[in-house]
């Protein structure tokens, strides 16, 4: 089909991604200018020491005349979910982390009450599959990956459904689907 007859929103997606990178780079470059410790950055998030956040917020306000933290558009907020119903989101902090590559990390979290939880990401592998492979020790799973071990994840574990889209248009349910993951050295 000729390009002038396409009717999709690809350009809208490109514009959204470009704007999000612009907004995130303002924060990242400012943190770099201030020599702050940024441990991980993604399109819409960063890991920074909690005690350095107020310095970054003040400098951001001075430079851009707007608040860095908040729930409005172009503002940021802590991304960690409460560990329990009594957790205060602003008091949930990472105490140990492994960053393995883009969209692949774990944070061991604690809250103001001493409760422990985890914030896990691994693009292309579901949380159920990660938990299944970890056998109760999520941090050790990421440490093994960090140390160079290749780990195979069962993407159909616990009843997860995966499909194959055949070239003839048929859709079939997969009975078996595994993905081997190894951390990249950067």
N, C-alpha and C positions, 0 to 999 in steps of 0.2 A: 504494500500500500504506500503511495507517495506520502512524503512527510507533511504536505499541506492538508492532507485529509485525516491526519491523526487527531484523535480527540481524547487526550489523557492529561493528567496533571503532573507530568514529570518535571516541568519547569517550576512548578510550585514547590515540589520537594527540594529541588536544587536551591531555590531561594531561601527556604527555611533552613537548610543545612548551612548555607553561606552565612546567614544572619547568626545562627547559633555559634558558629566558629568565630565570628567577629566579636560577639559578646563574651565568649569564653576566653578569647585571646586578650581582651582588655584586662581580665582578672589575672590570667597567667603571666602576662608581661609585667603587670604591676607587681605581682609576687616576686618575679625574677628581679626586677629593679630594686626591691626591698631586701633581696637575698634571703627570702623565706624558704623553708624546707617544704617543697611540694613533692610528695612521694609517688603520686599517680595522677594523670590527667586524661580525661576522655572528652568527648564532644560536649558533654553537659555536666561534668563533675570533676572534682579534684579531691585528693587526700592531702590535708595540711595539718600541721600540729595545732591542736586546740588553742594553746596559749598564744599562737601567732594570728589567730583570726581577728581579734580586736584591732591589731595594728593594720592588717589588710583592710578591714572595714573603714577605719579612719582615713587611710590613704586613698581608698576608692572614693569616699565622699568628697575629699579635698580635690581630687582630680576631676571627677565626673558629676559632682553636685547631686548625687542620688545615693540612696541607701543600697548597700550590697546585699544585705540579708532581708528576706521578706517572702511573701507569697504572691506578689504581683509579677506581671511579666517583666523580664529582664532582671529579676532578683533571684537570689539563691537561698537555699535553706539546708539544714542538715538532712542527709539522705537515709540515715539509719532508722529503721523501724523500731518502735518500742519493744523491749524484750518481753515485758509482761504488762498487764493493765495498769500497774502502778508506776511504770517507767515514765520519766519525763524525757521527751525526745531530745531536748538540748543537753541532757545529761548522759546520753548514750554515746560512748566513745570507743574507738578501736584501741585495744591494748596490744595486739599482735596482728601482723598482716603479712601476706605473701602476695607479691605482684608478679605474675608469670608472663604477662603480655597484654595486648589490648583486649579489654573486656574479659579478662581472666584473672580473678583475684579472690582472696578471702580476707575478711576482717573478723577477728575474735572481739566481740563487743562486751562491755560491761556497763551497767547503769549505776545510778546513785545508790541503789540498794545492794549492789554486789552481784546481781543476777548476770548470767553469762548467756550470750547468744552469738549468732554468726550472720554475717552479711556476705553472701557468696554470689559470684558471677563466673560463668564460663560459657561464652558464646558458642552455640551449637550443641550444648549439652544441658538437658533439663535439670532442675533442682532435684527431682526425684531420682534421676540417674546418678547424680553426684552423691546423694545421700546413700543410695544403694551400694555404690562402689566404696564409699568411705567406711561402711560397716560400723558406724557410730563414732568415728574419729575424723571429722572433717579437716581439722588443722593438719593432721598427719598426712592425709591424702594430698593436700596442696604442698606440704613440705617434700613429699616424695617426688611430686612433679617438679618442684623447684630444684631438687637434687639431680634431675635429669632422667628420672624413671619414666617410661612410657606406660600409661594406664589405659586400659580398655573399658569403656563405659557401655552398658547395656541400655540402649535408648528405648527399648520396649519393656523394661522392667516394671513391675507393679501395675500391669495392665495398660501402660501407655500405648496409644495407637499411632502407628506410623503408616504412611501410604506411599506407594510407588505410582507415578504417573507414566504410563507406557506411551510409546510413540504413536500407537494406534488410538490414543484417547482413553483407553481403559484405565481405571483406577483400581489398584489392588492393595489389600491390607498386608503389611509385612509381618511375618511371624518372628523374624530375627533381624535386628539392626544394631550394630555395634560401631563405636567410633573410638579409635585409638588417639590419645592426646599425649603430646610431649611438649614441655615448655620450650620456647625459643630463646636462644642465648642472644642477648642484645648488648 
